[in-house]
Structure formats: C-alpha cells, structure tokens
Amino acid sequence: MHTISAILVTMTLFLSGCGAPSSVIEKPPFSQNIGKNCTVQFRRGDGLGAGQNLPISPTTDNINGSDVSVSGKLRAVADGWVTLEVQNAEYCIPRESILLIQFNR
C-alpha cells in the first residue's frame, strides 16, 4: 500500500513539473524580448539537408555551405509564427521550423 502511494506521489510530482508559483502571472513566450536582437536557429531536418547522423551544434550558423540561422530584431510572436525584421525585410518563421532562439545581450 505504501509503495502504491509513493508511486502516485512521485508520478504527480513528475507530471506537474517545476512550474512557477500560482501567484506568478505568466507572460506569452518571448513577449519581454520584442524589439531585441536575436538569432533564430532552424531545425536540422531533411528540409535543410542537415538530417545527417553527425553531431551538429545547436548554435552552428552554417552546415555544408548553407545557412541554418537568421539574425534580426524580434518583431512579433503569434500562435504558430515568429516574425523577425532583417535589414529591410520581414521574415515570418513557422514555430515548428525553429530549433532555438538566442537573444543577444
């Protein structure tokens, strides 16, 4: 009986994660970084030709001569999109294509 209780408590803690206290109001992802410079790293899937079985650093900007990142100013974050301003162009990047976003300090 104690084993079952211990398993249930462990599973509850595992599934609940390390969430913030309920008194903290969560902001939409990246909302505090709108207007900041950042680098968006694209996922390394077959669409980029980087679906190899080789270790690739998540912050690599170039693989086999092809760019796998774009740098600019974060303009907007929507449900499925991140918008970046790069020089005189605007890029709307689908979230499922993003590996990570690195914000410059």
C-alpha positions as CSV (number, residue, x, y, z in Angstrom):
1,M,0.0,0.0,0.0
2,H,2.8,2.4,0.9
3,T,4.6,1.6,-2.4
4,I,1.5,2.5,-4.4
5,S,1.1,5.8,-2.6
6,A,4.8,6.6,-3.1
7,I,4.5,5.8,-6.8
8,L,1.4,8.1,-7.1
9,V,3.1,10.9,-5.3
10,T,6.2,10.5,-7.5
11,M,4.2,10.5,-10.7
12,T,2.2,13.6,-9.6
13,L,5.4,15.5,-8.9
14,F,6.9,14.3,-12.2
15,L,3.9,15.3,-14.2
16,S,3.4,18.7,-12.5
17,G,7.0,19.7,-13.4
18,C,8.8,22.7,-11.9
19,G,6.0,25.2,-12.6
20,A,6.1,28.7,-11.2
21,P,4.1,29.5,-8.1
22,S,0.5,30.2,-8.7
23,S,0.9,33.9,-7.7
24,V,3.3,34.5,-10.7
25,I,1.4,35.6,-13.9
26,E,2.9,34.0,-16.9
27,K,3.7,36.2,-20.0
28,P,3.3,34.9,-23.5
29,P,6.6,33.3,-24.7
30,F,9.2,35.8,-25.7
31,S,6.9,38.8,-25.1
32,Q,9.6,40.5,-22.9
33,N,12.0,40.2,-25.8
34,I,10.0,42.0,-28.5
35,G,12.4,44.6,-30.1
36,K,15.6,42.8,-29.1
37,N,18.1,41.4,-31.5
38,C,18.2,37.6,-31.7
39,T,19.3,34.7,-33.8
40,V,16.8,32.0,-34.9
41,Q,18.3,28.6,-35.4
42,F,16.3,26.4,-37.8
43,R,15.6,22.7,-37.0
44,R,18.2,20.5,-38.6
45,G,15.7,18.3,-40.5
46,D,15.8,16.9,-44.0
47,G,14.3,20.1,-45.4
48,L,17.6,21.9,-44.7
49,G,19.7,19.0,-45.9
50,A,21.1,18.6,-42.4
51,G,19.4,15.3,-41.5
52,Q,22.7,13.5,-41.1
53,N,23.8,11.2,-38.3
54,L,26.5,13.6,-37.3
55,P,26.6,15.7,-34.2
56,I,25.7,19.3,-35.0
57,S,26.0,22.2,-32.6
58,P,22.6,23.9,-32.0
59,T,24.3,27.3,-32.5
60,T,26.0,26.5,-35.8
61,D,25.1,29.1,-38.4
62,N,26.2,27.2,-41.5
63,I,26.1,23.5,-42.5
64,N,27.7,22.3,-45.8
65,G,27.7,25.9,-47.1
66,S,24.0,26.5,-46.3
67,D,22.7,29.0,-43.7
68,V,20.7,27.3,-40.9
69,S,20.0,30.5,-38.9
70,V,18.8,34.1,-39.4
71,S,19.6,37.1,-37.2
72,G,17.5,40.2,-36.8
73,K,15.1,42.0,-34.5
74,L,12.2,40.1,-33.0
75,R,9.0,41.9,-34.0
76,A,6.1,39.6,-33.1
77,V,5.3,36.2,-31.7
78,A,1.9,34.6,-32.7
79,D,0.4,31.2,-32.1
80,G,2.3,29.5,-34.9
81,W,4.8,32.2,-36.1
82,V,7.7,34.3,-35.0
83,T,8.4,37.5,-37.0
84,L,11.9,38.8,-37.4
85,E,13.0,42.1,-39.1
86,V,16.2,41.6,-41.0
87,Q,17.6,44.8,-42.6
88,N,14.7,45.9,-44.9
89,A,12.9,42.6,-44.9
90,E,10.5,40.8,-42.6
91,Y,10.6,37.0,-42.1
92,C,7.6,35.1,-40.7
93,I,9.0,31.8,-39.5
94,P,6.8,28.9,-38.5
95,R,7.4,27.8,-34.9
96,E,7.7,24.1,-36.0
97,S,10.8,25.1,-38.0
98,I,12.6,26.6,-35.1
99,L,15.3,24.7,-33.1
100,L,16.0,27.6,-30.7
101,I,16.1,31.4,-30.4
102,Q,19.2,33.0,-29.0
103,F,18.8,36.6,-27.6
104,N,21.8,38.9,-27.7
105,R,22.5,40.9,-24.6
